[in-house]
Amino acid sequence: MNILTPGRNIVLIGLMGSGKTTVGRILAVRLQREFYDTDEMVERETGQTVSEIFAVEGQRRFRALESEAIRAVAALRGRVIAVGGGAVTVPANVTHLRATGDLVWLDADPAELAARCAAEGVELRPLLAGGDPAERIAALRTARHADYVAAAAHRIDTGGMTPEEVADAVLEWARHQPGLLTREEREA
């Protein structure tokens, strides 16, 4: 990992099902940047899935592990980063991420997010256990809305968009943000 890579990090935030990981991978390929997903980092570090961590050690332990991953990846530059949906509820996480990156909120209607999660397998989403997924996501969106608004430099409504279209929208916005992309990336 080269800490001196030019360009600020592009950090994708949003609720589960918003496409952070999928869009992040597309952006990383297009920009020829490394991609980091903090959920995947936690899973690699612990040898457990996020669902297993929630079930065995609880959400508080997961948030602590997530914060460690965020501190590590926020120390880098020129990356594409996807963070868990609740990451922005911890002010220190936002501070770390903003130090080297710009946060883009991928948003959509809770019913669409629930449909996306169902297509992936709701059992992979510990916060959706024990209830109607659309209702649970709507409640999470309400609870976290102010955190997303405060953290995000930009919001993209991903409703009805393909991941490629969302990536296009992120790049179009990024091209106009000083220091976010290198000259080569802006011209590509």
C-alpha positions in Angstrom: 0.0 0.0 0.0 1.4 3.3 -1.1 0.4 6.1 1.3 1.6 8.8 -1.1 -0.7 7.8 -4.0 -2.2 11.1 -5.3 -5.9 11.9 -5.3 -8.3 11.9 -2.3 -10.2 8.8 -1.4 -13.7 8.3 -2.7 -15.7 7.0 0.2 -19.1 5.4 -0.4 -21.6 5.6 2.4 -25.3 4.5 2.6 -27.7 1.9 3.9 -27.4 -1.8 3.1 -28.5 -2.5 -0.5 -27.4 0.9 -1.7 -24.7 -0.6 -3.9 -21.6 0.6 -2.1 -19.5 -2.5 -2.6 -20.6 -3.2 -6.2 -20.2 0.5 -7.3 -17.0 0.7 -5.4 -15.5 -2.2 -7.3 -16.6 -0.6 -10.6 -15.1 2.7 -9.7 -11.8 1.1 -8.6 -11.5 -0.6 -12.0 -12.3 2.5 -13.9 -9.9 4.6 -12.0 -7.3 1.9 -11.6 -7.4 2.4 -7.8 -7.4 -0.1 -5.0 -10.7 -0.9 -3.5 -11.4 -1.4 0.2 -14.6 -2.6 1.8 -14.5 -2.2 5.6 -16.9 -5.1 6.2 -14.6 -7.4 4.2 -11.6 -6.0 6.1 -13.3 -6.9 9.4 -14.2 -10.4 8.1 -10.7 -11.1 7.0 -9.2 -9.8 10.3 -11.6 -11.9 12.5 -12.2 -14.9 10.3 -15.9 -14.4 10.9 -18.7 -12.9 8.8 -20.4 -9.7 9.9 -23.5 -11.8 10.8 -21.4 -14.1 13.0 -19.9 -11.1 14.8 -23.3 -9.6 15.4 -24.7 -13.0 16.7 -21.7 -13.9 18.9 -20.2 -10.6 20.0 -22.9 -8.1 19.3 -23.2 -4.9 17.3 -21.0 -2.9 19.7 -18.0 -5.2 19.0 -18.6 -5.0 15.3 -18.7 -1.2 15.4 -15.3 -1.2 17.3 -13.8 -3.5 14.7 -15.3 -1.4 11.9 -13.7 1.7 13.4 -10.3 0.1 13.5 -10.7 -0.8 9.8 -11.7 2.8 9.0 -8.7 4.3 10.8 -6.4 2.0 8.8 -7.9 2.7 5.4 -8.4 6.4 6.0 -4.6 6.7 6.5 -4.3 5.9 2.8 -4.9 8.1 -0.3 -6.1 7.5 -3.8 -8.4 4.6 -2.9 -12.1 3.8 -3.3 -13.6 2.8 0.0 -17.0 1.3 0.9 -18.0 1.5 4.6 -20.8 -0.3 6.5 -24.2 1.4 6.7 -23.8 2.4 10.3 -20.2 3.7 10.0 -21.3 7.3 9.8 -23.1 7.1 13.2 -19.7 7.2 14.9 -18.4 10.8 14.6 -14.8 9.7 14.8 -15.2 7.5 11.7 -16.5 10.5 9.7 -13.6 12.6 10.9 -11.0 9.9 9.9 -12.7 9.4 6.5 -13.0 13.1 5.7 -9.3 13.6 6.5 -8.3 11.9 3.2 -11.5 11.5 1.3 -14.8 12.8 0.1 -18.0 10.9 1.2 -20.7 10.1 -1.4 -24.0 8.9 0.0 -25.7 6.3 -2.2 -29.4 6.5 -1.3 -32.6 4.9 -2.5 -36.2 4.3 -1.4 -36.3 1.7 1.5 -38.5 -0.6 -0.5 -35.9 -0.7 -3.3 -33.1 -1.3 -0.8 -35.1 -4.1 0.8 -35.6 -5.7 -2.7 -31.9 -5.5 -3.4 -31.1 -7.1 0.0 -33.6 -9.9 -0.6 -31.9 -10.6 -4.0 -28.6 -11.0 -2.1 -30.1 -13.0 0.8 -31.5 -11.1 3.7 -29.9 -13.6 6.1 -26.6 -11.9 5.3 -27.9 -8.7 6.9 -28.1 -9.0 10.7 -30.0 -5.7 11.2 -32.8 -7.1 9.0 -33.4 -10.2 11.2 -36.8 -10.6 12.8 -39.0 -8.2 10.8 -40.2 -6.9 7.5 -37.0 -5.8 5.7 -38.5 -2.7 4.1 -39.8 -1.5 7.5 -36.5 -2.2 9.2 -34.6 -0.3 6.4 -37.1 2.6 6.6 -36.5 2.8 10.4 -32.7 2.7 9.9 -33.0 5.4 7.2 -35.0 7.6 9.6 -32.6 7.0 12.5 -29.5 7.6 10.4 -30.7 10.3 8.0 -29.1 13.2 9.9 -25.8 11.4 10.1 -25.8 10.7 6.3 -26.7 14.3 5.5 -24.0 15.7 7.8 -21.3 13.3 6.6 -21.9 13.4 2.8 -20.3 15.8 0.4 -22.7 14.5 -2.2 -25.9 12.4 -2.4 -26.9 10.2 -5.3 -30.4 8.7 -5.5 -29.6 5.3 -6.9 -33.3 4.3 -7.4 -33.8 2.6 -10.7 -30.1 2.9 -11.7 -27.7 0.1 -12.6 -24.4 0.0 -10.7 -22.6 1.2 -13.8 -25.0 4.2 -14.0 -24.3 5.0 -10.3 -20.6 4.7 -10.9 -21.0 7.2 -13.9 -22.8 9.6 -11.6 -20.1 9.4 -8.9 -17.4 10.0 -11.5 -19.3 12.9 -13.1 -19.5 14.6 -9.7 -15.9 13.7 -8.7 -14.5 15.3 -11.8 -15.5 18.7 -10.5 -14.1 18.2 -6.9 -10.6 19.7 -6.4 -8.1 17.1 -5.4 -10.4 14.2 -5.5 -9.1 12.8 -8.8 -5.7 13.1 -10.4 -5.4 14.9 -13.7 -5.2 11.6 -15.5 -8.4 10.3 -13.8 -10.3 13.5 -14.6 -9.3 13.3 -18.3 -10.1 9.6 -18.7 
